[in-house]
Every structure is written in structure tokens, then in C-alpha cells.
Amino acid sequence: MAIGQTLMGSFDLVDFESPRRLTLRLREDAPEARFVRDVAVTYLIVPQSSGVCRLLLKAAVRHRRGPLGFLTRAVVPWGDLIMTRRQFLNFKRLSEQTVKAGQGSVPV
């Protein structure tokens, strides 16, 4: 990974601490940027007991002003909830496949 690298289609990598944390920011030319002024998200792996870990997501969103901003404040959080849940379930499935395939776990 490298700072400035495009990830997930619409985000640039702005900071990371491999393999524990990465922070992404919405690209200004991304289609989603029409609806919000700015978005930054951080994924953080928090080690728990006995080899288990927890994945946390923090999102900061700056909405546009006016009617469009009002609408996105009402709709975007619900869409994000649905998409984030799906994304986390995919992460879970992929990480469990990695462990079952004998590739071990990532040290944190």
C-alpha cells in the first residue's frame, strides 16, 4: 500500500499502519462527492483475548448545505449502515477462509 493509492474505487489512502489501521478519504472527482462535501473513514483492528480481534470503523462526513444536504443527512446514514454491514460480513468471511486455509492470522 502507498499513500495516495486509490482503494474501493472512490477513496484515496491517506494514512495507514499495516496491518492495523488505514484511513481513506473520498476523492473529489468521485461520483459520491456530488452528494457530500467530504468523507473520511478509518478501519482499525483492535486485538482482543485469545487471538480474536475486533474491526472498528469510524466515518466522518461533511454534508452539503441546503436541501441536498438535508436529504443526504436523512438518507446516507441508513445506506451506510446497510453497506458497512455487508462489507464487514465479507471481511469476516474472507478472514475465516484465510485461517481455515492454514495461512494463519495477521499479527497485530
N, C-alpha and C positions, 0 to 999 in steps of 0.2 A: 504494500500500500504506500501511497505517496500523497502528501498534501496537495490539494487541487484536483485529485483524481475524481472523476465522475462515478457515482455509485447510485444504484436504484433508479437510473435514468434521469432523474431531475435534481439530484443533490451532488454537491461537491464536498469532499472530505476536507475538513478544516483543522481537525486535531485528532490524534489517536495515541493510545498507549497499548500496543499489541501485547497480549491478546485480550486485554481487559476492558478497554473503553474506546469508543470512537464517537466523534461529533461531526454531524453533517449539517450543511446549510443549503436551503433551496436556491437553485441557480436563478438569476434574474430573468433569463430567457426561457425558463421552464413554463409549460402551459399553465401549471397551477399558480404561477405568480400573477396571473390576471385577477385572481380572487383574493389573495392575501398579500400584504406588503413584505413580510419576511417570515421565514420559518427556520428554526434551528432545532435539531434533535440530537440527543446523546443516548447511546446504548452503553450500559455499564453492567459488567458481570461482577456479582458480589458472592464470594465464596461462603458457603455455609458449612455445617459439620459433615463429616464422613463423605467427602468427595462430591457433595451436592452443591449446586450453585443456583443463584437467582439472577435472572436477567431483568434489569430495570430500564425503563425508557422515560426520558424527560423531554417534553416538547415545549418550545416557546414560540408562540405565534403572535405576530403583529398584524392585526386586521386593518383593512382599508376603512376609510371614513365613509359616512353616508349610507344610503340604502343597501348597497352591495356589502358593505362591512357589517351592517346589522344582520343581513341574511346569512352571511358566512359564519358569524358568531353563533347563530342558531343551528346551522346545519353541519358545519365542518366537524365539530367535536364528535357528533354521532357517527359520521363517516369514518373519522379517525379511529374511533373505538372499534368499529367493525373490522377495518383494515389491519389495525395493530393486533387484534386478537388472532386474525388469520395468519399474520406474519409470525407471531410468537408460536402458534401451533406448528407452523412449518419449521421454525428453528428447533423446536422440541423434537419433531420427527427426524430431522436431519442429524441432530446431535446424538439421538438414541441409535440411529443407524450406524454412526461412526463408532460408537462404543461397542455395539454388537459385532461390528466387522473386525474388532480387535485392534483398532487403531488407537485405542486408549483415550485418555482425556487430555484436555489442554491445561497446562499448569497455569494457575492464576496467582 
